Amino acid sequence: MVKFNQAISLMEAAQESPSLAHLTELTRVSSQRLKLLHTLIPGPLRTTIQAGPIEGTEWCLLVNSNAAAAKLRQMLPALLAHLNTHGHAVEKIRLKILQNSR
């Protein structure tokens, strides 16, 4: 019997739903990848990047400016090599520039 008025945590909900558990795992892996790259990314640039979605062997980084994206594009080969060296099977990193909401 399911209780509809009982609050459950996000982790409990994720364990109950296979699709939510999969999304939770992808989010964890994406954040883990970004954390792994922090040593390669210059300090001021780190705050402009967020971990984005994973689709197969493609990973997306969310960037808040064109300038940050331009610098990251130059670094992509090194970032890919670092990820693959540490066991993450990433063939492509895609950059998405976030729109400013004014």
N, CA, C and O atoms as a Tinker XYZ file with bonds, in Angstrom:
   408  protein
     1  N      0.829000   -1.173000    0.000000    73     2
     2  CA     0.000000    0.000000    0.000000    64     1     3
     3  C      0.880000    1.245000    0.000000    63     2     4     5
     4  O      1.791000    1.353000    0.820000    81     3
     5  N      0.624000    2.179000   -0.900000    73     3     6
     6  CA     1.397000    3.406000   -1.035000    64     5     7
     7  C      0.754000    4.508000   -0.213000    63     6     8     9
     8  O     -0.456000    4.724000   -0.283000    81     7
     9  N      1.570000    5.200000    0.563000    73     7    10
    10  CA     1.080000    6.339000    1.338000    64     9    11
    11  C      1.365000    7.606000    0.546000    63    10    12    13
    12  O      2.523000    7.905000    0.255000    81    11
    13  N      0.328000    8.352000    0.195000    73    11    14
    14  CA     0.498000    9.535000   -0.631000    64    13    15
    15  C      0.844000   10.782000    0.163000    63    14    16    17
    16  O      1.351000   11.744000   -0.414000    81    15
    17  N      0.591000   10.802000    1.454000    73    15    18
    18  CA     0.834000   11.987000    2.257000    64    17    19
    19  C      2.167000   11.952000    2.982000    63    18    20    21
    20  O      2.451000   12.836000    3.790000    81    19
    21  N      2.972000   10.970000    2.714000    73    19    22
    22  CA     4.241000   10.832000    3.406000    64    21    23
    23  C      5.352000   11.441000    2.553000    63    22    24    25
    24  O      5.515000   11.073000    1.390000    81    23
    25  N      6.105000   12.359000    3.120000    73    23    26
    26  CA     7.224000   12.980000    2.416000    64    25    27
    27  C      8.402000   12.008000    2.389000    63    26    28    29
    28  O      8.675000   11.310000    3.366000    81    27
    29  N      9.086000   11.978000    1.259000    73    27    30
    30  CA    10.279000   11.152000    1.136000    64    29    31
    31  C     11.410000   12.021000    0.594000    63    30    32    33
    32  O     11.166000   13.049000   -0.039000    81    31
    33  N     12.625000   11.608000    0.841000    73    31    34
    34  CA    13.777000   12.369000    0.364000    64    33    35
    35  C     13.993000   12.113000   -1.122000    63    34    36    37
    36  O     13.457000   11.162000   -1.691000    81    35
    37  N     14.788000   12.981000   -1.731000    73    35    38
    38  CA    15.115000   12.821000   -3.146000    64    37    39
    39  C     15.824000   11.495000   -3.395000    63    38    40    41
    40  O     15.565000   10.823000   -4.393000    81    39
    41  N     16.712000   11.125000   -2.490000    73    39    42
    42  CA    17.441000    9.862000   -2.657000    64    41    43
    43  C     16.491000    8.667000   -2.595000    63    42    44    45
    44  O     16.653000    7.711000   -3.352000    81    43
    45  N     15.498000    8.713000   -1.695000    73    43    46
    46  CA    14.516000    7.628000   -1.622000    64    45    47
    47  C     13.692000    7.563000   -2.907000    63    46    48    49
    48  O     13.407000    6.480000   -3.419000    81    47
    49  N     13.314000    8.728000   -3.420000    73    47    50
    50  CA    12.545000    8.767000   -4.665000    64    49    51
    51  C     13.370000    8.210000   -5.818000    63    50    52    53
    52  O     12.849000    7.488000   -6.669000    81    51
    53  N     14.653000    8.544000   -5.846000    73    51    54
    54  CA    15.529000    8.053000   -6.909000    64    53    55
    55  C     15.666000    6.535000   -6.861000    63    54    56    57
    56  O     15.731000    5.879000   -7.901000    81    55
    57  N     15.709000    5.987000   -5.671000    73    55    58
    58  CA    15.825000    4.541000   -5.530000    64    57    59
    59  C     14.555000    3.833000   -5.965000    63    58    60    61
    60  O     14.609000    2.688000   -6.411000    81    59
    61  N     13.425000    4.490000   -5.842000    73    59    62
    62  CA    12.140000    3.904000   -6.211000    64    61    63
    63  C     11.871000    3.951000   -7.715000    63    62    64    65
    64  O     11.082000    3.160000   -8.231000    81    63
    65  N     12.519000    4.868000   -8.409000    73    63    66
    66  CA    12.258000    5.052000   -9.838000    64    65    67
    67  C     13.537000    4.814000  -10.636000    63    66    68    69
    68  O     14.508000    5.550000  -10.460000    81    67
    69  N     13.565000    3.810000  -11.504000    73    67    70
    70  CA    14.768000    3.542000  -12.288000    64    69    71
    71  C     15.205000    4.730000  -13.153000    63    70    72    73
    72  O     16.400000    5.003000  -13.266000    81    71
    73  N     14.251000    5.434000  -13.760000    73    71    74
    74  CA    14.631000    6.553000  -14.622000    64    73    75
    75  C     15.201000    7.707000  -13.800000    63    74    76    77
    76  O     16.162000    8.347000  -14.227000    81    75
    77  N     14.630000    7.981000  -12.640000    73    75    78
    78  CA    15.156000    9.025000  -11.773000    64    77    79
    79  C     16.518000    8.616000  -11.205000    63    78    80    81
    80  O     17.403000    9.458000  -11.056000    81    79
    81  N     16.686000    7.353000  -10.895000    73    79    82
    82  CA    17.981000    6.864000  -10.414000    64    81    83
    83  C     19.054000    7.044000  -11.489000    63    82    84    85
    84  O     20.191000    7.406000  -11.186000    81    83
    85  N     18.684000    6.789000  -12.741000    73    83    86
    86  CA    19.631000    6.961000  -13.857000    64    85    87
    87  C     20.017000    8.432000  -14.012000    63    86    88    89
    88  O     21.194000    8.742000  -14.198000    81    87
    89  N     19.048000    9.337000  -13.939000    73    87    90
    90  CA    19.334000   10.767000  -14.043000    64    89    91
    91  C     20.197000   11.249000  -12.884000    63    90    92    93
    92  O     21.092000   12.073000  -13.066000    81    91
    93  N     19.924000   10.733000  -11.701000    73    91    94
    94  CA    20.722000   11.087000  -10.533000    64    93    95
    95  C     22.169000   10.646000  -10.714000    63    94    96    97
    96  O     23.093000   11.382000  -10.370000    81    95
    97  N     22.362000    9.462000  -11.247000    73    95    98
    98  CA    23.716000    8.951000  -11.491000    64    97    99
    99  C     24.441000    9.784000  -12.554000    63    98   100   101
   100  O     25.624000   10.085000  -12.399000    81    99
   101  N     23.740000   10.157000  -13.631000    73    99   102
   102  CA    24.357000   10.991000  -14.672000    64   101   103
   103  C     24.765000   12.355000  -14.109000    63   102   104   105
   104  O     25.821000   12.882000  -14.458000    81   103
   105  N     23.942000   12.911000  -13.257000    73   103   106
   106  CA    24.267000   14.196000  -12.632000    64   105   107
   107  C     25.499000   14.061000  -11.752000    63   106   108   109
   108  O     26.367000   14.934000  -11.754000    81   107
   109  N     25.576000   12.974000  -11.002000    73   107   110
   110  CA    26.744000   12.740000  -10.137000    64   109   111
   111  C     28.021000   12.596000  -10.966000    63   110   112   113
   112  O     29.054000   13.173000  -10.625000    81   111
   113  N     27.949000   11.830000  -12.048000    73   111   114
   114  CA    29.123000   11.611000  -12.907000    64   113   115
   115  C     29.547000   12.919000  -13.576000    63   114   116   117
   116  O     30.740000   13.209000  -13.670000    81   115
   117  N     28.586000   13.701000  -14.035000    73   115   118
   118  CA    28.897000   14.974000  -14.678000    64   117   119
   119  C     29.624000   15.904000  -13.709000    63   118   120   121
   120  O     30.613000   16.536000  -14.078000    81   119
   121  N     29.142000   15.988000  -12.489000    73   119   122
   122  CA    29.793000   16.827000  -11.469000    64   121   123
   123  C     31.187000   16.297000  -11.133000    63   122   124   125
   124  O     32.117000   17.073000  -10.913000    81   123
   125  N     31.320000   14.991000  -11.096000    73   123   126
   126  CA    32.611000   14.362000  -10.827000    64   125   127
   127  C     33.618000   14.710000  -11.931000    63   126   128   129
   128  O     34.783000   14.989000  -11.650000    81   127
   129  N     33.163000   14.691000  -13.171000    73   127   130
   130  CA    34.041000   15.038000  -14.296000    64   129   131
   131  C     34.534000   16.469000  -14.179000    63   130   132   133
   132  O     35.723000   16.738000  -14.355000    81   131
   133  N     33.627000   17.386000  -13.884000    73   131   134
   134  CA    34.029000   18.787000  -13.768000    64   133   135
   135  C     35.022000   18.970000  -12.632000    63   134   136   137
   136  O     35.989000   19.719000  -12.768000    81   135
   137  N     34.794000   18.299000  -11.526000    73   135   138
   138  CA    35.714000   18.389000  -10.389000    64   137   139
   139  C     37.106000   17.872000  -10.775000    63   138   140   141
   140  O     38.119000   18.434000  -10.358000    81   139
   141  N     37.147000   16.819000  -11.559000    73   139   142
   142  CA    38.413000   16.255000  -12.027000    64   141   143
   143  C     39.193000   17.257000  -12.892000    63   142   144   145
   144  O     40.424000   17.272000  -12.878000    81   143
   145  N     38.471000   18.084000  -13.634000    73   143   146
   146  CA    39.112000   19.047000  -14.535000    64   145   147
   147  C     39.548000   20.334000  -13.858000    63   146   148   149
   148  O     40.295000   21.111000  -14.452000    81   147
   149  N     39.106000   20.582000  -12.636000    73   147   150
   150  CA    39.406000   21.855000  -11.973000    64   149   151
   151  C     40.890000   22.165000  -11.906000    63   150   152   153
   152  O     41.270000   23.335000  -11.947000    81   151
   153  N     41.737000   21.154000  -11.805000    73   151   154
   154  CA    43.176000   21.415000  -11.724000    64   153   155
   155  C     43.734000   21.927000  -13.054000    63   154   156   157
   156  O     44.783000   22.569000  -13.074000    81   155
   157  N     43.046000   21.651000  -14.161000    73   155   158
   158  CA    43.511000   22.089000  -15.473000    64   157   159
   159  C     42.934000   23.444000  -15.896000    63   158   160   161
   160  O     43.475000   24.102000  -16.785000    81   159
   161  N     41.859000   23.849000  -15.271000    73   159   162
   162  CA    41.165000   25.080000  -15.660000    64   161   163
   163  C     41.656000   26.226000  -14.781000    63   162   164   165
   164  O     41.663000   26.108000  -13.556000    81   163
   165  N     42.072000   27.346000  -15.404000    73   163   166
   166  CA    42.527000   28.491000  -14.612000    64   165   167
   167  C     41.456000   28.950000  -13.617000    63   166   168   169
   168  O     40.263000   28.906000  -13.916000    81   167
   169  N     41.892000   29.388000  -12.441000    73   167   170
   170  CA    41.002000   29.786000  -11.359000    64   169   171
   171  C     39.837000   30.681000  -11.756000    63   170   172   173
   172  O     38.688000   30.336000  -11.479000    81   171
   173  N     40.097000   31.828000  -12.401000    73   171   174
   174  CA    38.987000   32.728000  -12.740000    64   173   175
   175  C     37.973000   32.102000  -13.710000    63   174   176   177
   176  O     36.804000   32.488000  -13.723000    81   175
   177  N     38.418000   31.153000  -14.505000    73   175   178
   178  CA    37.529000   30.511000  -15.481000    64   177   179
   179  C     36.632000   29.456000  -14.823000    63   178   180   181
   180  O     35.555000   29.150000  -15.335000    81   179
   181  N     37.069000   28.910000  -13.708000    73   179   182
   182  CA    36.308000   27.840000  -13.032000    64   181   183
   183  C     34.904000   28.274000  -12.635000    63   182   184   185
   184  O     33.964000   27.483000  -12.711000    81   183
   185  N     34.758000   29.512000  -12.217000    73   183   186
   186  CA    33.450000   29.986000  -11.753000    64   185   187
   187  C     32.470000   30.227000  -12.891000    63   186   188   189
   188  O     31.285000   30.449000  -12.642000    81   187
   189  N     32.938000   30.189000  -14.133000    73   187   190
   190  CA    32.068000   30.444000  -15.285000    64   189   191
   191  C     31.512000   29.162000  -15.899000    63   190   192   193
   192  O     30.755000   29.212000  -16.868000    81   191
   193  N     31.892000   28.003000  -15.328000    73   191   194
   194  CA    31.550000   26.706000  -15.922000    64   193   195
   195  C     30.673000   25.901000  -14.964000    63   194   196   197
   196  O     30.879000   25.909000  -13.751000    81   195
   197  N     29.690000   25.206000  -15.539000    73   195   198
   198  CA    28.855000   24.277000  -14.777000    64   197   199
   199  C     28.836000   22.941000  -15.515000    63   198   200   201
   200  O     28.940000   22.892000  -16.740000    81   199
   201  N     28.705000   21.884000  -14.765000    73   199   202
   202  CA    28.579000   20.549000  -15.364000    64   201   203
   203  C     27.219000   20.448000  -16.045000    63   202   204   205
   204  O     26.202000   20.859000  -15.486000    81   203
   205  N     27.211000   19.904000  -17.241000    73   203   206
   206  CA    25.976000   19.761000  -17.999000    64   205   207
   207  C     25.636000   18.309000  -18.241000    63   206   208   209
   208  O     26.207000   17.416000  -17.616000    81   207
   209  N     24.699000   18.070000  -19.155000    73   207   210
   210  CA    24.219000   16.710000  -19.388000    64   209   211
   211  C     25.245000   15.806000  -20.089000    63   210   212   213
   212  O     26.136000   16.266000  -20.802000    81   211
   213  N     25.076000   14.525000  -19.856000    73   211   214
   214  CA    25.862000   13.489000  -20.517000    64   213   215
   215  C     24.937000   12.745000  -21.467000    63   214   216   217
   216  O     23.861000   12.294000  -21.075000    81   215
   217  N     25.364000   12.621000  -22.719000    73   215   218
   218  CA    24.596000   11.858000  -23.710000    64   217   219
   219  C     25.542000   10.870000  -24.383000    63   218   220   221
   220  O     26.241000   11.213000  -25.336000    81   219
   221  N     25.555000    9.667000  -23.885000    73   219   222
   222  CA    26.470000    8.654000  -24.419000    64   221   223
   223  C     27.904000    9.023000  -24.111000    63   222   224   225
   224  O     28.280000    9.164000  -22.948000    81   223
   225  N     28.715000    9.182000  -25.167000    73   223   226
   226  CA    30.123000    9.542000  -24.985000    64   225   227
   227  C     30.348000   11.044000  -25.158000    63   226   228   229
   228  O     31.492000   11.496000  -25.216000    81   227
   229  N     29.264000   11.816000  -25.241000    73   227   230
   230  CA    29.359000   13.270000  -25.366000    64   229   231
   231  C     28.954000   13.914000  -24.047000    63   230   232   233
   232  O     27.970000   13.520000  -23.421000    81   231
   233  N     29.728000   14.907000  -23.638000    73   231   234
   234  CA    29.454000   15.607000  -22.386000    64   233   235
   235  C     29.343000   17.089000  -22.679000    63   234   236   237
   236  O     30.090000   17.617000  -23.502000    81   235
   237  N     28.439000   17.749000  -22.028000    73   235   238
   238  CA    28.205000   19.175000  -22.244000    64   237   239
   239  C     28.656000   19.968000  -21.022000    63   238   240   241
   240  O     28.365000   19.610000  -19.881000    81   239
   241  N     29.371000   21.051000  -21.293000    73   239   242
   242  CA    29.714000   22.003000  -20.250000    64   241   243
   243  C     28.910000   23.273000  -20.492000    63   242   244   245
   244  O     28.834000   23.759000  -21.620000    81   243
   245  N     28.319000   23.802000  -19.451000    73   243   246
   246  CA    27.541000   25.030000  -19.536000    64   245   247
   247  C     28.448000   26.187000  -19.145000    63   246   248   249
   248  O     29.046000   26.183000  -18.069000    81   247
   249  N     28.545000   27.179000  -20.027000    73   247   250
   250  CA    29.477000   28.287000  -19.843000    64   249   251
   251  C     28.689000   29.591000  -19.865000    63   250   252   253
   252  O     27.753000   29.736000  -20.651000    81   251
   253  N     29.058000   30.542000  -19.008000    73   251   254
   254  CA    28.243000   31.744000  -18.912000    64   253   255
   255  C     28.673000   32.914000  -19.790000    63   254   256   257
   256  O     28.071000   33.984000  -19.709000    81   255
   257  N     29.702000   32.742000  -20.631000    73   255   258
   258  CA    30.087000   33.838000  -21.525000    64   257   259
   259  C     30.789000   33.300000  -22.771000    63   258   260   261
   260  O     31.343000   32.201000  -22.774000    81   259
   261  N     30.748000   34.111000  -23.823000    73   259   262
   262  CA    31.439000   33.754000  -25.061000    64   261   263
   263  C     32.949000   33.697000  -24.852000    63   262   264   265
   264  O     33.626000   32.831000  -25.406000    81   263
   265  N     33.473000   34.623000  -24.050000    73   263   266
   266  CA    34.911000   34.662000  -23.808000    64   265   267
   267  C     35.388000   33.397000  -23.097000    63   266   268   269
   268  O     36.428000   32.838000  -23.445000    81   267
   269  N     34.631000   32.952000  -22.108000    73   267   270
   270  CA    34.989000   31.722000  -21.393000    64   269   271
   271  C     34.913000   30.521000  -22.330000    63   270   272   273
   272  O     35.765000   29.633000  -22.276000    81   271
   273  N     33.905000   30.492000  -23.181000    73   271   274
   274  CA    33.763000   29.393000  -24.143000    64   273   275
   275  C     34.935000   29.376000  -25.124000    63   274   276   277
   276  O     35.434000   28.309000  -25.481000    81   275
   277  N     35.371000   30.551000  -25.555000    73   275   278
   278  CA    36.498000   30.624000  -26.492000    64   277   279
   279  C     37.772000   30.059000  -25.855000    63   278   280   281
   280  O     38.513000   29.312000  -26.496000    81   279
   281  N     38.017000   30.412000  -24.613000    73   279   282
   282  CA    39.196000   29.894000  -23.910000    64   281   283
   283  C     39.088000   28.380000  -23.709000    63   282   284   285
   284  O     40.066000   27.654000  -23.886000    81   283
   285  N     37.897000   27.911000  -23.339000    73   283   286
   286  CA    37.707000   26.472000  -23.133000    64   285   287
   287  C     37.894000   25.683000  -24.425000    63   286   288   289
   288  O     38.429000   24.575000  -24.404000    81   287
   289  N     37.454000   26.255000  -25.558000    73   287   290
   290  CA    37.629000   25.562000  -26.846000    64   289   291
   291  C     39.098000   25.257000  -27.102000    63   290   292   293
   292  O     39.435000   24.207000  -27.650000    81   291
   293  N     39.974000   26.179000  -26.702000    73   291   294
   294  CA    41.413000   25.971000  -26.864000    64   293   295
   295  C     41.917000   24.835000  -25.979000    63   294   296   297
   296  O     42.902000   24.174000  -26.307000    81   295
   297  N     41.246000   24.616000  -24.870000    73   295   298
   298  CA    41.682000   23.621000  -23.893000    64   297   299
   299  C     41.052000   22.246000  -24.094000    63   298   300   301
   300  O     41.451000   21.290000  -23.429000    81   299
   301  N     40.075000   22.123000  -24.995000    73   299   302
   302  CA    39.318000   20.878000  -25.128000    64   301   303
   303  C     40.181000   19.629000  -25.344000    63   302   304   305
   304  O     39.919000   18.609000  -24.707000    81   303
   305  N     41.196000   19.666000  -26.213000    73   303   306
   306  CA    42.003000   18.437000  -26.369000    64   305   307
   307  C     42.646000   17.970000  -25.061000    63   306   308   309
   308  O     42.672000   16.773000  -24.774000    81   307
   309  N     43.158000   18.902000  -24.280000    73   307   310
   310  CA    43.789000   18.534000  -23.004000    64   309   311
   311  C     42.743000   18.031000  -22.007000    63   310   312   313
   312  O     42.999000   17.086000  -21.261000    81   311
   313  N     41.563000   18.664000  -21.994000    73   311   314
   314  CA    40.503000   18.241000  -21.077000    64   313   315
   315  C     40.022000   16.835000  -21.418000    63   314   316   317
   316  O     39.823000   16.007000  -20.528000    81   315
   317  N     39.834000   16.567000  -22.716000    73   315   318
   318  CA    39.415000   15.230000  -23.155000    64   317   319
   319  C     40.447000   14.174000  -22.776000    63   318   320   321
   320  O     40.098000   13.111000  -22.262000    81   319
   321  N     41.702000   14.469000  -23.028000    73   319   322
   322  CA    42.770000   13.517000  -22.708000    64   321   323
   323  C     42.799000   13.227000  -21.210000    63   322   324   325
   324  O     42.968000   12.077000  -20.803000    81   323
   325  N     42.636000   14.258000  -20.394000    73   323   326
   326  CA    42.663000   14.092000  -18.940000    64   325   327
   327  C     41.493000   13.216000  -18.476000    63   326   328   329
   328  O     41.675000   12.319000  -17.652000    81   327
   329  N     40.310000   13.474000  -19.000000    73   327   330
   330  CA    39.143000   12.666000  -18.637000    64   329   331
   331  C     39.343000   11.203000  -19.009000    63   330   332   333
   332  O     39.075000   10.311000  -18.205000    81   331
   333  N     39.813000   10.959000  -20.222000    73   331   334
   334  CA    39.999000    9.587000  -20.692000    64   333   335
   335  C     41.102000    8.872000  -19.925000    63   334   336   337
   336  O     41.016000    7.666000  -19.691000    81   335
   337  N     42.131000    9.601000  -19.536000    73   335   338
   338  CA    43.210000    9.020000  -18.736000    64   337   339
   339  C     42.687000    8.565000  -17.371000    63   338   340   341
   340  O     43.202000    7.612000  -16.786000    81   339
   341  N     41.669000    9.249000  -16.877000    73   339   342
   342  CA    41.104000    8.931000  -15.562000    64   341   343
   343  C     39.842000    8.074000  -15.642000    63   342   344   345
   344  O     39.044000    8.050000  -14.705000    81   343
   345  N     39.663000    7.368000  -16.770000    73   343   346
   346  CA    38.608000    6.367000  -16.854000    64   345   347
   347  C     37.244000    6.842000  -17.331000    63   346   348   349
   348  O     36.285000    6.071000  -17.299000    81   347
   349  N     37.132000    8.079000  -17.766000    73   347   350
   350  CA    35.857000    8.580000  -18.288000    64   349   351
   351  C     35.887000    8.495000  -19.806000    63   350   352   353
   352  O     36.715000    9.142000  -20.447000    81   351
   353  N     35.006000    7.715000  -20.377000    73   351   354
   354  CA    34.975000    7.511000  -21.835000    64   353   355
   355  C     34.223000    8.659000  -22.498000    63   354   356   357
   356  O     33.039000    8.546000  -22.814000    81   355
   357  N     34.931000    9.762000  -22.702000    73   355   358
   358  CA    34.333000   10.946000  -23.327000    64   357   359
   359  C     35.009000   11.147000  -24.679000    63   358   360   361
   360  O     36.228000   11.302000  -24.749000    81   359
   361  N     34.221000   11.146000  -25.752000    73   359   362
   362  CA    34.757000   11.371000  -27.090000    64   361   363
   363  C     34.649000   12.830000  -27.515000    63   362   364   365
   364  O     35.423000   13.305000  -28.346000    81   363
   365  N     33.678000   13.537000  -26.936000    73   363   366
   366  CA    33.465000   14.924000  -27.335000    64   365   367
   367  C     32.930000   15.723000  -26.151000    63   366   368   369
   368  O     32.080000   15.251000  -25.396000    81   367
   369  N     33.448000   16.943000  -26.005000    73   367   370
   370  CA    32.907000   17.892000  -25.040000    64   369   371
   371  C     32.245000   19.002000  -25.834000    63   370   372   373
   372  O     32.873000   19.653000  -26.670000    81   371
   373  N     30.983000   19.202000  -25.561000    73   371   374
   374  CA    30.214000   20.252000  -26.228000    64   373   375
   375  C     30.067000   21.406000  -25.245000    63   374   376   377
   376  O     29.857000   21.185000  -24.052000    81   375
   377  N     30.175000   22.633000  -25.740000    73   375   378
   378  CA    30.019000   23.809000  -24.896000    64   377   379
   379  C     28.699000   24.486000  -25.223000    63   378   380   381
   380  O     28.368000   24.682000  -26.392000    81   379
   381  N     27.957000   24.838000  -24.201000    73   379   382
   382  CA    26.703000   25.570000  -24.383000    64   381   383
   383  C     26.803000   26.852000  -23.582000    63   382   384   385
   384  O     27.057000   26.831000  -22.377000    81   383
   385  N     26.600000   27.969000  -24.265000    73   383   386
   386  CA    26.664000   29.264000  -23.606000    64   385   387
   387  C     25.296000   29.589000  -23.024000    63   386   388   389
   388  O     24.290000   29.600000  -23.734000    81   387
   389  N     25.275000   29.851000  -21.729000    73   387   390
   390  CA    24.026000   30.177000  -21.050000    64   389   391
   391  C     23.640000   31.613000  -21.360000    63   390   392   393
   392  O     24.487000   32.506000  -21.374000    81   391
   393  N     22.372000   31.824000  -21.604000    73   391   394
   394  CA    21.859000   33.160000  -21.887000    64   393   395
   395  C     21.684000   33.926000  -20.591000    63   394   396   397
   396  O     21.176000   33.386000  -19.608000    81   395
   397  N     22.103000   35.184000  -20.584000    73   395   398
   398  CA    21.880000   36.024000  -19.409000    64   397   399
   399  C     20.435000   36.446000  -19.367000    63   398   400   401
   400  O     19.890000   36.875000  -20.383000    81   399
   401  N     19.799000   36.335000  -18.219000    73   399   402
   402  CA    18.418000   36.789000  -18.076000    64   401   403
   403  C     18.417000   38.168000  -17.427000    63   402   404   405
   404  O     18.704000   38.309000  -16.238000    81   403
   405  N     18.097000   39.159000  -18.204000    73   403   406
   406  CA    18.113000   40.550000  -17.721000    64   405   407
   407  C     16.735000   41.092000  -17.665000    63   406   408
   408  O     16.541000   42.246000  -17.285000    81   407
